[in-house]
Amino acid sequence: MIVKKLHDSGVRSEHAYLAAIGSIGLSLASWITSNKQENLERADRWGIFVGEWAPTFFALGLALANYEQSDLATEASLYSEEA
């Protein structure tokens, strides 16, 4: 249901994969920035916090990819029935 709504609103699997890769980069950047400005423990927490977004975005990308494939298969079967 959520995946269908995301797909209908224009979110594709590639967008989720890019968000996951971006969150990995953001995790590294936040860790480096926090490490220079704060103590090491807080920097580690920031890096881990942002880094945990990546698996969620990858899972969402896989769910969207599966939905897109099933959507294409449904369209193909409808098209073959019309022919």
C-alpha positions as CSV (number, residue, x, y, z in Angstrom):
1,M,0.0,0.0,0.0
2,I,2.8,2.5,0.9
3,V,4.9,1.3,-2.0
4,K,1.9,1.8,-4.4
5,K,1.3,5.3,-3.1
6,L,5.0,6.2,-3.4
7,H,5.1,4.8,-6.9
8,D,1.9,6.7,-7.9
9,S,3.4,9.9,-6.6
10,G,6.4,9.5,-8.8
11,V,9.0,7.9,-6.6
12,R,11.0,5.2,-8.4
13,S,13.4,2.6,-7.2
14,E,16.3,4.6,-8.6
15,H,15.4,7.5,-6.3
16,A,15.5,5.3,-3.2
17,Y,18.9,3.8,-4.3
18,L,20.3,7.4,-4.8
19,A,18.9,8.4,-1.3
20,A,20.7,5.3,0.2
21,I,24.0,6.2,-1.4
22,G,23.5,9.8,-0.4
23,S,22.9,8.8,3.2
24,I,26.1,6.9,3.2
25,G,28.0,10.0,2.0
26,L,26.1,12.2,4.5
27,S,27.0,9.7,7.3
28,L,30.7,10.0,6.5
29,A,30.5,13.8,6.1
30,S,28.6,14.2,9.4
31,W,31.1,12.0,11.2
32,I,34.0,14.0,9.9
33,T,32.4,17.3,10.7
34,S,31.3,16.2,14.2
35,N,34.7,14.7,14.9
36,K,36.4,18.0,14.3
37,Q,33.9,20.1,16.3
38,E,32.9,17.7,19.1
39,N,34.1,14.7,21.0
40,L,34.6,11.3,19.4
41,E,31.6,9.7,21.1
42,R,29.1,12.2,19.8
43,A,30.7,12.1,16.3
44,D,30.2,8.3,16.3
45,R,26.6,8.7,17.3
46,W,25.9,11.2,14.4
47,G,27.6,9.0,11.9
48,I,25.7,5.9,13.0
49,F,22.4,7.7,13.2
50,V,22.6,8.9,9.6
51,G,24.2,5.7,8.4
52,E,21.2,3.7,9.6
53,W,19.0,5.4,7.0
54,A,20.8,3.6,4.1
55,P,19.4,0.1,4.7
56,T,15.9,1.6,4.9
57,F,16.3,3.3,1.6
58,F,17.8,0.2,0.0
59,A,14.9,-1.9,1.2
60,L,12.4,0.7,-0.1
61,G,14.3,0.6,-3.4
62,L,13.9,-3.1,-3.6
63,A,10.2,-2.9,-2.8
64,L,9.7,-0.3,-5.4
65,A,11.7,-2.3,-8.0
66,N,9.6,-5.4,-7.3
67,Y,6.4,-3.3,-7.6
68,E,7.7,-1.8,-10.9
69,Q,8.4,-5.3,-12.3
70,S,5.0,-6.6,-11.3
71,D,3.4,-3.5,-12.7
72,L,5.2,-4.1,-16.0
73,A,4.2,-7.8,-16.1
74,T,0.6,-6.8,-15.5
75,E,0.7,-4.3,-18.3
76,A,2.3,-6.8,-20.6
77,S,-0.3,-9.4,-19.9
78,L,-3.1,-6.9,-20.5
79,Y,-1.4,-5.9,-23.8
80,S,-1.1,-9.5,-25.0
81,E,-4.8,-10.1,-24.2
82,E,-5.8,-7.2,-26.4
83,A,-3.8,-8.4,-29.3
